[in-house]
Amino acid sequence: MKDFKSYSGEQPKDNSQTVSGGIGGAPAEVNNTVELAKILTKAMSGKSETQILHTIISEAERGKREGTLTNADLDNFYNALSPMLDGFKKRKLKEVIARLKSI
């Protein structure tokens, strides 16, 4: 995993980008989510759930302490990842995000 913020789905603030600039007329947010899913799948391939969770938490804690990770970034990460999770895992991720926000 490179760093937590690179997986948050945040795009540079550039007013020249259009919302409907996606592939096949799909909104850009949809394409960003698809790209995020591809990156996450590749980065996490072959790792156990415990290893993945530990990596996410470690990177997020480091980012919060360095001041490079905001609560908005955490919300973006949750919003991008949660649709891919079942109910239990989604609740667990929400708990982790809440804990990270308190750092």
N, C-alpha and C positions, 0 to 999 in steps of 0.2 A: 504494500500500500504506500503510495507516495506521501500524501498528507490528507488530512480529513477535509480541509476546505475544497480540495480539488474534486471531491465527490458530492459537494453540497448542491450542485446544479446551478450555482450562481454564475450569471453572465456579466461581462463588463457593461458598465453603464454607457451605452452608445446610442444616441438618439437617432442614428441613421438606420438602425435595425428595425425591421417591421415585425409585427406579431404574427402575421400570416405568411412569413417567409419560410415555411416548412416544406418538406418534400411532399409532392403530390397535393399541395393545397392544405396540408395539415398544419395546425398552429406550431410555431417554433417550440413552444413548451413541450409538446408531445414528442418532437424529435429529440429535444434535449433529454427527456426522460428515457427514451429508447437508448440513446447513446450512453447515458449514465448506467442503465441496466447492463449494457454490453461491457462497460468498463468494470463494473462491480463483479459481474460474473467471471470475467477473466482474472481479476485480481484475487478473487476468493476461491477459485477453482482448486479443488483438492484439500481444502482446509476444513476442519471441523467447525461446528457452530461455536464452540468454546473459543477456538483460536480466532475466529472472525470477530466475536464480541470483544475479546481481549484487545485485539488490534484496534478496533473502533474506539474503545474507551481510552486506550493509551494515547492514541493520536489526538483525540478530542481533549483530553486532560492537558496534554502538552500545548495544544493550540490555545486553550483558555488561559493557561498560565502565562504564555508568551503574549497574549493579547491579540492574536491573529484570528481567533475564532469567536464569533459573536453568538448571542442567543438566536438571532435571526438565521444565521448559518445552520445552527442546530435544527431550527424549525424547518428550514429548506431540506435538510438531509432527511428528517423524519417524513416529511411530505412526499419526498421522492421514493423513499424505500418502503414505507408502510403498505402501499397497495400490493406489494409482492409478498407480504407476510400473512400468516394465518392469525387468528384472534389472540392466542397465547403469546406468540412472538411479537405481535404488534404491541400488546400491553407491556411486555418486557422492554421493548425498545423505548416506549414512552417513559417508563420508569428510569431507564438509563439516561435519556435526554433530560428529564427533570433533575436528576442528580448532577449531571454535567452543567446545567444552567446555574446551579447553586455555587459552583466553583468561582 
